[in-house]
């Protein structure tokens, strides 16, 4: 009796299943190690604050947890925690969108125009060298304690983070592609939209990952300097009252918001870069 042979399609399917299982096991291992590190860190902090260091200055995880529960159930000294989160997120998102748009447009334009880039270079470097906390103070004077001053601070932080990447991405475009397109009769606008922007997309998206974190920093810094509501104001009031758990609680809320935004941007990046080979953009996103 002859041996029964497996269908040709069965072998690749088995290999695919094995690869998927290995990837799942790797993710489980990574997240298990991460969870263990967090547990060890929090446990050592709790023990140290209980027996060796003064919890008034350093707080401890149990006090921070109590503060978070109090904020989300009872409320904060500045009203509902959700109102403060909404204010900070609104400022950060507005600054992020405006700063990213301006950074992409100016970065690509200057990247494709050596004359303009040479003219504007010293001015851009000079503004970028100004400490952001100084600009935040000026914005409060110029625009008041409302959202405008926080949006302006977030805008400045995001703009430079995106601008330099867009500028470099526009300059790194393959000259052969541009020359071939011009030989075929492509206009400047067609070269920009079909070659330059797609080639610079990976540079721009890479900057957006850190840019939203900068937008949150800008909004919070502006609120610490002067605000009517927001997470930065909660942190500033906690500092004034020597409420160390309140400072840590505000930091945790901001961190969670930044991680959620990072997850959204990562999903968006995967959708926009589907045309690229998997090895070019998925290996680093497995963690």
Buried (B, 14 or more C-beta within 10 A) or exposed (E): EEEEEEEEEEEEEEEEEEEEEEEEEEEEEEEEEEEEEEEEEBEEBBEEBEEEBEBEEBBBBBBBBEBBEBBBEEBBEBEBBEBBBEBBBBBBBBBBBBBBBBBBEBBBBBBBEEEEBEEBEEEBEEEEEEEBEEBBBBBBEEBEBBBBBBBBBBBBBBBBBBBBBBBBBBBEBEEEBBEEBBEEEBEEEEBBEEBBBEBBBBBBBBBBBBBBBBBBBBBBBBBBBBBEBBBBBBBBBBBEEEBBBBBBBBBBBBEEBBEEBBEEBEEEBBEBBEEEEEEEBEEEEEE
